[in-house]
Amino acid sequence: MNLTCFIRYQIDPFQRDAFRRYAENWGRIIPRCGGRLVGYFLPHEGTNDIAWGLISFDSLAAYETYRATLKADPQGRENFEWAQRERFILREERTFCEGVAGTSA
């Protein structure tokens, strides 16, 4: 089974560059901790305060292992703490979806 965690962020649109840096940091951290980063996405047209992050895992157990590894990762903790300090993420929602075979690259 392939699971993808869809993270929907409500961001401060005046701190878009801070969120970009936050996402770029995850680009190095997530793969090292066991997640398959599909990508982070910033708003371009239309709504200016919603961004997304997509991370895939082989199973829910793999996700749990990733979470434990991420919590122990110094750069991961630093990125979380920086986001909390700067408050550019106003809200975060997570949804787990199962991929449908034959429908994605």
Secondary structure, 3 states (H helix, E strand, C coil): CCEEEEEEEEECHHHHHHHHHHHHHHHHHHHHHCCEEEEEECCCCCCCCEEEEEEEECCHHHHHHHHHHHHHCHHHHHHHHHHHHHCCEEEEEEEEEECCCCCCC
